């Protein structure tokens, strides 16, 4: 049974991002909050290894969706924290796979 996505109601979430979130098991705001924008972004990138997944349209959009604001209004300090978290998680994942 396919779960019904509620993500299109959130700011910054269009059909493409919604579909990619659904592919990683994110269907609701609560799902996105539980996983977090950085991890959701990483999982989406992992599903599309041969594509460039823009940070602003995904990572920042996911954070903005949780804050009910456009992605370019997310404070720069928070954007920097999200980027750092994403990079840290990628490094940890590489070390864990060795």
C-alpha positions in Angstrom: 0.0 0.0 0.0 1.5 3.3 -1.1 1.5 6.0 1.6 -0.1 9.3 0.7 2.4 12.2 0.7 1.5 15.4 2.5 4.7 17.2 1.6 3.3 19.3 -1.3 1.6 21.5 1.4 5.0 22.6 2.7 6.8 25.6 1.4 9.6 24.8 -1.1 8.3 21.3 -1.9 7.3 20.9 -5.5 6.5 17.6 -7.3 10.2 16.6 -8.0 11.4 17.1 -4.4 8.3 15.5 -3.1 8.8 12.4 -5.3 12.4 12.1 -4.3 11.5 12.4 -0.6 8.9 9.7 -1.1 11.6 7.5 -2.6 13.5 7.6 0.7 10.5 7.0 2.8 9.6 10.6 3.7 5.9 11.3 3.3 5.1 13.8 6.0 6.6 16.8 7.8 7.1 14.5 10.8 9.1 12.1 8.7 11.3 15.0 7.5 11.7 16.3 11.0 12.7 12.8 12.2 15.4 12.3 9.5 16.4 15.9 9.3 17.3 18.0 6.2 20.9 17.0 6.0 20.3 13.2 6.1 17.4 13.5 3.7 19.6 15.5 1.3 22.3 12.8 1.5 19.9 10.0 0.9 18.5 11.8 -2.2 22.1 12.4 -3.5 22.9 8.7 -2.9 19.8 7.7 -5.0 21.0 9.9 -7.9 24.8 9.5 -8.0 25.2 10.7 -11.6 23.2 13.9 -11.0 24.1 17.2 -9.4 21.6 17.8 -6.6 21.7 21.5 -5.9 22.2 22.4 -2.3 19.9 25.4 -2.4 17.0 23.6 -4.0 17.2 20.6 -1.8 19.1 21.0 1.5 18.0 24.6 2.1 14.5 23.9 0.7 14.1 21.1 3.1 15.1 23.2 6.1 12.9 26.1 4.8 10.0 23.7 4.6 10.4 22.9 8.3 10.6 26.6 9.1 7.7 27.6 6.7 10.0 30.0 4.8 11.5 30.3 1.4 14.9 28.6 1.2 16.8 31.8 0.4 15.4 33.2 3.7 17.0 30.5 5.8 19.7 32.3 7.9 23.2 32.0 6.6 24.5 30.6 9.9 21.9 27.8 9.7 22.9 27.1 6.0 26.5 26.8 7.1 25.5 24.4 9.9 23.6 22.3 7.5 26.5 22.1 5.0 28.9 21.2 7.8 26.5 18.5 9.1 26.1 17.1 5.5 29.9 16.9 5.0 30.5 15.4 8.5 27.9 12.7 7.8 29.5 11.9 4.5 32.9 11.5 6.0 31.5 9.3 8.8 29.7 7.2 6.2 32.9 6.7 4.2 34.8 5.6 7.3 32.1 3.2 8.4 32.0 1.5 5.0 35.7 0.6 5.1 
